[in-house]
Amino acid sequence: MSASAVHGPDALRADMVRALRDQDAITSEPVAAAFAAVPRHRFAPNAPLELAYDLHRTVPVKKDEHGLDISVMSAAHLQAVMLEQADIQPGMKVLEIGSGGYNAALIQELVGSDGSVTTADIDRDIVDRARLCLDAAGYGQVNTVLADGEAGVPGGAPYDRIMVTAAAWDIPPSWIGELAEKGRLVVPLTVRGTTRSIAFDRDDEGLISHSYRLARFVPMQGEGAAKERKALLRDGVAVQTDDVRVRLNAEALNHALDTPRLERWSDAAYDLPDELELYLTLQLSSPARLYASKDLVESGLVEASALLGVPVLVNENSIAYRTRRENGDTGGFESGVVAHGPQAEALADQYVDLLRHWAHNHRRRGAATIRYLPGSAPSPLSQSTVLKRHGVVAVSWH
């Protein structure tokens, strides 16, 4: 018998809130109260109740012509994390970019009757759907707007909080310009193929991170969209990057995979993989991401770290990426490198040095400070400074 047959939506919602507390996604009473109040299933009318109230699964809303999701209701766990990052207070004025309805209803609960919520989306179907769901759930006061998120919604500015619920490749000037002087921007920002939900506060230079958490979102559409270059090495293996300095020679890299593998082990602990991934993504001299299918991982050609994408170091004919193995001497697992190609040794040595440096100096939560500096880029760019369309992302570790 299904959970929904035993428990109705109210019981499932109460279970969801308890689980979100247990997993530290919800850490404050106002966010807990918002999740307890908003009927999540009303914003997923065609989904089974078990899916609507699942902590870690998204609910599909709209697909493109290829069957890929272009709009989803985000997982409850991620929505809770981002709302805690936002620290929304009663009476605030909040803009949400990327609409689905449910998150806007949660925000309305947080700002209360004296606050205001505007939710905007580029897709008329999504805006209309959000409006219907909000009205049906009793949140008619939320303002829905059809707009390209790149421009924000200037008519309601300044906003105390701007929350972006699609993966953004850059931060357009409108978001900073429409933010109140002491406002906060919470945005899933993609840097070299990896995305973090970053809570940015304003400072004299631009934006500085208050916190960051691992996040996965469908990408922005419209003017803010950005395409990465992808090299398909063979069926089931691809390398992808948005760094214009990185050359991807698909034929040579595919040939490298057929050469004997070189393994290097770091004698350093492997844990906190999201923190390590961010560090590697910003520190590798020629970074990309390696993806591999389950079949090729099971065949032994590529390590399991590539299933969801792993930071990879490439040059014209060689490739190196992170792996791990069990090792009680390093606390359970040890980080290492697999490399292929004529220059495998040089790439592996560079990669292992970074694994050791991170483990010995930055192995903790929140070790990075992320800045966004609008305007022209400094010259030359440091390794941890990434050029964007409207500014640069600069990351330092402590």
URQUI-V757859 format. One line per field, one symbol per residue. ss: DSSP state (@ for helix, = for strand, . for the rest). psi: psi as a letter, one per 40 degrees, with the letter a starting at -180 (. if undefined). burial: # if it has 24 or more other C-alpha atoms within 12 Angstrom, else .. A space follows every 50 residues. Layout:
ss=???
psi=???
burial=???
This chain:
ss=..@@@@..@@@@@@@@@@@@@@......@@@@@@@@@..@@@@.....@@ @@......=====.....=====..@@@@@@@@@@@......=====... .@@@@@@@@@@....======..@@@@@@@@@@@@@@.....====..@@ @..@@@..======..==....@@@@@.=============..======= ==....========....=..@@@....======..=====........@ @@@@@@@....========...@@@@@@@@@@@...======.@@@@@@. ...@@@...=====....=========@@@.=========...@@@@@@@ @@@@@@@@@@@......=======..........===...=======.
psi=hiddddhaddddddddddddddefdheidddddddddhgddeegdeiidd ddehdeiihhdiiaeeeihehihiidddddddddddfhiheihhhhhhie dddddddddddadeiihhhiiehdddddddddddddeffeehhhhhihdd eagddeiiidhhhhfihhdihidddddehidfihhhhghhhfeihhhhhh iiaddbiihdiiihihiiiiiadeihhihhhhdihehihiieheehhhgd dddddddeiiihhhiefiihafdddddddddedhdgiahhiiidddddee diideedehihihiadeiihiiaiihhdefedihiahhiiidfddddddd dddddddddddegiifeihhihhiaiiihihidehhhadeaihhhii.
burial=........#..##########...####.################...## ######.#####.......####################..######### ############..#########..##.######..#.#.########## ####.#########################..################## ##...################..#.#...####...#######..##### .###.##...###########.#####################....... ######..#################........################# #########..##.##########........###############.
